[in-house]
Amino acid sequence: PNREAKTSFLMNTLDRFRRGAQFVNGLFTEFWVNGLLSNPISHARNILSMSLQTLWMPNERFLVATLDFGKDRAVFFSEAAAAYRGIWTGLRRGVELAGKRVRGEPVFGSEKAAEMPKAWTAENFGLPNESLAGSTIDYLGMAIRTPGSAMAVEDAFFKGTLFQMELEAQIAREIAKRTLAGSEAVALANAWRQTPPASVQMTAETMALVKTFNAELGPLGQKFLEMANTVPGARLIFPFIRTPANILKQVSYITPGLNVLTMGQDLLPSNGMLRSKLLADLSVGGEQRAYALARLATSAVVAAAIVELSGAGWVMGDKPRITGKGPRDPKLARDWKAMGLQPYHIYPEGAVGEAEGFAYASGTEPFGTSLAVLASYTEI
C-alpha cells in the first residue's frame, strides 16, 4: 500500500508538472509568435504574396486550358476570363469574410481549428468569464493576439476573393460543358452564385485555402503540428508550420526537378511505394493532366530565363541580373561583392550597385522562393 501510494503521488506530481509546463509554454508561445507578426513588414509581405497568387490564378487557368488538348476538354478558355471577372466581384466577398474573421467566425464551413490554440483566455486560467480577473485576461489575450488576428483578416479577404474567382471559373466551365447561352446561361450563373452546388462550394473553398497557404496538412503534418503545440519550447524552433509547409509544397510544384520528385499521399496498389504527384496527375488525364503540363511548361520556361540571367554574367564577364545565395568559390565571391551584389536580388538593365537592385525572395512566395532555388543552383 505504501509503495502504491508513493507511486500514485509521484505520477500525480509528474502530471501536474506536465500540465503546468504546457500551460506556461502556451502562454509564452502565443505571446512570442504574435510578437513575430507585429512587424508591419510581415503584413506587407503577406499582402504582396496573396496579391501575386490572386493575379496569377487566371493566367494559370488560361495556360491550363491551352494545354488541355485531350479528346474530352476539362478546362475551358472562358474560365480564365471568368476568373478575371471574379477578382472584381470577389472584392465584396473578401470584405464579407474579413468581417467574419474580425467577429471571430469561421470564414468557411470546411475550415478546421486554428493552428495554435488560444492560451491567454479566462477559460484556460480557470476563471469565470464574467469575473473581473477573467475579463482582464480575455482582453489581454485579445491584445496579444492582435498581430495574428490582423494576419488572419488579411488572409480571409484574399480567401473571399479567390473563392469568388474559382466560383466564376466553375460557372463558366459548366456553361461551356452544357453549351448554354442567353437566358439559360444567365439563370445557371445566378443560381450558382446564390447557392453553389456542394461540390463546387468545396472546390472553391479548397482553391482559396491552397492559394493562401492555409490548406490542411496531411497526417504526418498534423502529427508534427500536435507535437509542436504540446512539447515545451518546440514553437521556438517552429513558430509557424502550416503556412511554410504549404509554401514549400507550392514551390515544389513550380520548380523544375522538384515538381517531378514531389510525392503524393496516395500509394501505388502494386507495391505500396509513394508515387510522384506530377507523374500521377499526368497519367490520370483531364484537368489534373492539364495542370501538370502547365506547371512543367511554366517551370521550364522560367528556369531557362533564370539560368540565362543569373549564370550568363559569369561566362560573359557581365554583371548577373538575378542573384541567388551567392557563389561558393572564394574568388568569385570576392568579385561578387566587389560589384555590389546582394543575395536574392534582381538588378535591372543598367543598375549599378546594390542600391539599384531589389530583393525578390521575401513576400513573393512561392514564386520568389522558386526563383531563389534556381538562381542559387546556377551559381554552384
N, C-alpha and C positions, 0 to 999 in steps of 0.2 A: 504493500500500500504506500509506504513512504517513497519507494522508487517511482511508482506510478504518479504520485502527487508531484514529485520533483520534475518528472518528465513533462507532465501537463503544465506545470508552471513555466518551465523552460520554453515549451512550444508556444504558450500564450505570450510570453515575453518577446520571443522572436517575431511572432505575428504582429504584435503591437509595434515593434521596431520597424518591420517591413512596411506596415501601413503608414506609420509616421514618416518614414523616408520617402515613400511615394507621394504623400501629401505635400511635404516641403519641396520635393522635386517638381511637382506640378505647379506650385506657386512660383518658384524661381523660373521654370522653363517658360511659362506663359508670359511672365514679365520680360524675360530676356529676348524671346523670339519676337514679341511685339516691338521691343526696342530696336531690333534689327530692321524692322519695317518702318521705323519712324522717319527715316531719311526721305525727303521729298524726291530725291533722285531715283529711289527704288520704285516709287509710284509712277514717275515719268517713264522709266524703262518698261514697266508693266503695261502702261497705256500704249507706248510705242509698239511693243511686241504684239499686243492684241490687235492694234490697228493694221499692222502688216499682215497678220493672219486673216483679218477680215477682208482686206483688199485683194489678197492672193486667192481667196476661195473661188470667186467667179472665173478668174483666169485659169486656175487649175481645172475647173469643171469644163471650160472650153477645150483645153488640151486633152482631157479625158474623152470628151465627145469626138475629138478629131481622131483619136487612136482606137475608138470603138468601131472597128471595121468588121465585126463578126456578122454572121448571117442574120441574127436577130438582135437589132440595136437595143442596148440597155440604157445608154446615156445619149441625150439629145442636145443639139446646139442651143435650143431655146432655153435650156436650163441655165446656161451662163448668163443670158440676158435677164432672165427672171431673178437670178441671184443678185445681179447688179441692182435691179429694182428693189430687192429686199433690203439693200443697205439703207435706203431712204425710208421705206415703210417700217423697217425694223428699229429705227431710232425710237419710235414711240414704245414699242415693246421693251426695248432696252431700258428706257426710263421707268416703265412699269415694274420690271424685275429688279431694278436698282432700288426702287421704293420698297419692294417686298423685303429685300435684304436689309434695308435700314430698319424696317419694323421687326426684323428677326424671323421672317417667314421663309420657308424653303422656296427657291425660285422654280424648281421642277418637282413634279411628283416622284420622279425616279431618283431624286437626289439622296445621297447617303449622308451619314453623320459626318460632322466636321473632322478634319484630320487630327486636330488636337482638342481634347475635351476642355471645357471651361474649369478653371481651378479657383479663381477669385469670385466665389459665389457664397451667399449665405448658406445654401444647402450643403455645400462642401465643408463649410466650417461648422455645420451642425447647429445653425442659428435660425430662428424663425424669420421669415421674410419681412414680417410686419414690425419686428423689433428695430430699435434704433441701431443697434450693432449690426443686425442683418442687413438693413437698408444701406448702412455705410459701406459694408463690404461689397454689396451689389453695385453701388455707384462707383466705388473704387475700381472694381473689376471692369466696368464699362469704360472707365477712363484708360485703364491699362490696355484694354483690347481695341482702343480707337484706331491705331495704325493697321492692325489686321482687319478690322471691320471696314475701314476705308478701302483696303485692297479687295475685300470681298464684294463691296459695292461696285467697284470698277469692273471686276470680273462679271458680275451679274448684268451690268449694262451690255457688255460685249456678248454675253450668252444670249441675251434677248435679241440682239441684232443678228447674230449668227443663226439663231433658231429661225427667225423670220426669213433669212436668206435661204436656208435649206428648205423651209416650208414652201416658199415660192418656187424653188427649183423642182420640188416633188410635184407641185401642181402642174408646172409646165411639162414634166415628164408624163404625167397621167393624161393630160390633154393630147400630147403627141402620140401616145400609145393608142388612145381611143380615136385619134384623128377627129377630135371635136372642133367645132368652130362656132362663131357667133354666140347666140344666147346660151347654147349648151355649154360652151367653154366658160362663159361668164358665170353661169349657175354653179358649175363644179368648183370654180375658183372661190366664189363667195362662200359656198358651203364648207369647203376645206379650211378657209381662213377663219370661219366662225367656230367650227368644230372639226379639227383634223381627225382622220381615222387613227386608231390606236397605234398601228404600225408606223404611220407617217409621223405621228407625235413622237414616238420613240426614236425614230431615225433622226429627226430634227434635234431632239434633246441630246442624243449621242454625238452628233456633229458639233453642237455647241460646247459640250464638255471636252471633246477631243481637241478642238481648236483653241480652247482656253486653258489647256493642260490640266484639266480637272477630272479627267476620266478615272474611273475606279481602277485601283491596282489589281493585279492578279493575285492568286492565292499566296504566292511567295511574298509579294509586296505587302499584302495585308498582314502577314505574319511579322514581317520586318517592322511595319508601322506599329503593330501592337507591342513589339519588343521595345521600340523607341519610346513609347508612351509609358512604359512600366518600369524600365530599368533606369535607376537614377543616373543622371549625367549623360545618357545616350543622346538627348536632344542637343547637348553642347557640341557634339560631333556631327549630328544630323539634324539641324534645326528645321529643315524642310525636306520632305520626302516625296509626296505625291507629285508636286509640280516638277521638280528636277527629273523624276523618273519618266514623266510624260514627255518632257522636253527631249530627253535622251532618246526616247522611242521615236519621236518625230524626226530627230536628227538622223537616226539610223535609217529611216525610210528615204531620205533625200540625199544621202551621202553615198557616192559610188563605192562599191565594195561592201560597205556596211549594210546596204539595203539587201544584198544577196545573202549576207550572213545572219541577218536578223531572224531569230527563231520565233515561230508561232507557238501558241499554247497547246494546239492540237497534236496528237501523236499519230504517227503512221500506224495503221492497224496491223501491218505486216510484221514490223519488227519493233514497234514501240519506241522508235527514235524520234527526236524532235526534228521537224522539217522547217526549211526556210519559208518564212511567211510570203516573201515575194514569189518564190517558185511555186508555192501552193496556190497563190492568187492567179498566177499565170495559167495554171492547169485547170482552175475552176471555170474560167471564161467569164463572159458577161461584164458587168460593172467592175468586179474585182480585177479581172484581167486588164481592163482599160486603165484603171487606176495604177496598177503595177507598171504597165507600159509607160504611162505618163511620168511616173517617178523615175523610171530608168532613163527616159529621154531627157527629162529636165536635168537630172543629176549629171548625165554625161556631157551635156552642152555647157552647164555651169562649170563643171570640173575642167573642161578644156580651156575655158576662158581664164579660170583662176590660175591654172598651170602656166599659161602664157603671160599673165600679168605679174605673177609672183616669181616665176622662175627665169623668164627670159632676160630679166635685168642682169642676172649674174653671168649669163652667157655672152651678152652683147656689151657688157660694161656700163649699162644704163641703170638708173635707179628703179627698183621694183615699185609697181603701183599698188600692190597688195602685200602686206606682211603678215606672217604668222607669228609663231613664238620666237623666231629668230634662228639664224644658222648656228650649228654646234661647233663648226670649225673655228678655232680662236682667231685666225687671221680674217676670215670672212666676218666674224662677229665684230672685230675692231673696225673694219671697213663699213659695216652696217651702222654702227654707232656714229662713225665719222660723218656719214651722210645725214645724220639727224633722224634716223628711222626709229620708230617705236613699235613694240609688238602689237599685233592685231589692229593695224591702221590701214586706211585707204588714202593714197596720195593721188589727187587729180593731176592731169597733164600740166606740167609747168610748176608744180608745187615744189618749194624749197624749204627743207627743214620740217621739224615735227609740228610747228605751229600751223602749217597749211594742210596737214592731214587730219583725219578724224577717225575715232575709234568706231569699230563696227560690231565687236563681239558682244558687248553688253546691251541688252534691251532690244535685240533684234532676233531673239530665238524664234524658231530653230534655225533660221537662215544664217545668222551670224556665226553660230556655233559650227555649223557645217562648213562655212567659209573658212573659219579658223583651222579646222581639222585639215582641210585640203591645202591651205596655204602653208601650214606647218609641215605637212608631208612633203611638199615641193622643196622646202628648204633643207631637208635632211641630206 
